[in-house]
Amino acid sequence: MTSSFARLTEQFIVHIGVERGLADATVKAYESDIAKYVEWLESHGISDPNGITSKAVEDYVASLDEAGESARSKARRIASLHEFHRFALGQHVVSDDVSAAVKAPKSASTLPDVLNVDEVTRLLDAAAVGGSTDPVVLRNKALLEFMYATGCRVSEAAGENLDDIDLDEHVARLMGKGSKQRLVPIGSYACEALSQYLGAARSELERRSTAGVPERHALFLNKRGRRISRQSIWEVVKDAGARAGITRPLHPHTLRHSFATHLIQGGADVRTVQELLGHASVTTTQIYTHVSPEHLIEAYISSHPRAR
């Protein structure tokens, strides 16, 4: 990478990571995308940002097709180069954003994996393992109830601390992407499960710590008394699903998808759900406004004057 590109790329990464406060994973994705973009530019004789033309950007995008990039991957790479070019323009490194006319491909609309209310009930009941008082079982029950009650991301559940929840006020503080905080309500079922877990189970897990220093902050602990990991949460969801007899693949985000979908179907407006999910744009939330075939048929029969 030439010095001019290297310097601009370094400044860009600092900008999105420090000034904009984007998550580490997002910053790494941008860094990887821009590195590939610059590598392609240099391989085609372009060694300076001012040497990039609209035709060069179009040719790069065409190369993604030739490389067999998926529409989703291609869209992400194009979004990254747009950000990069806008930053270069804002820093007065270039006089024009030559990427502005290049649009990302429209990807096929795919609906998120969603459980119906009965399936969620079965999943949460299965996590309790028949009312077992084993500390890990109580933790699993509290964890899944919390995730469905708040619609949190798996990273938010793993990162939740004891002082982030107020069971008296039925509210939790979640730390989202870019270190953005939001407050979300906690329903009565989740509050009860959390109270049972915090009453005895968490202190027992804390005593099992093998690190010598007890974990005083994390809400959810693993079997060794340390903060639970995202991988462990994935296993909790998968195991509960197997016990509930849910045969399709499950992942932690399934509960988040189900949370949002059930709120929309229950009458919540999209803007409210956007705030609860911590989405920066309402466009991201609108995928949850899909309607199931059953709801379509029910609405048609009850509403159309000649449906019956």
Buried (B, 14 or more C-beta within 10 A) or exposed (E): BBEBBEEBBEEBBEBBBEEEEBBEEBBEBBBEBBBBBBEBBBEEEBBBBBEBEBEBBBEBBEEBEEEEBEBEBBBBBBBBBBBBBBBBBEEEBBEEBBBEEBEBBEEEEEEBEBBBEEBBBBBBBBBBBEEEEEBBBBBBBBBBBBBBBBBBBBBBBBBBBEEBBEBEEBBBBBBBBBEEEBBBEBBEBBBBBBEBBBEEBBEBBBEBBEEEEBBEEBBBBBEEBBBBEEEBBBEBBBBBBEBBEBEEEBBBBBBBBBBBBBBBBEEBEBEEBBBBBBBEEEEEBBBBEBEEEEEEEEEEEEEEEEEE
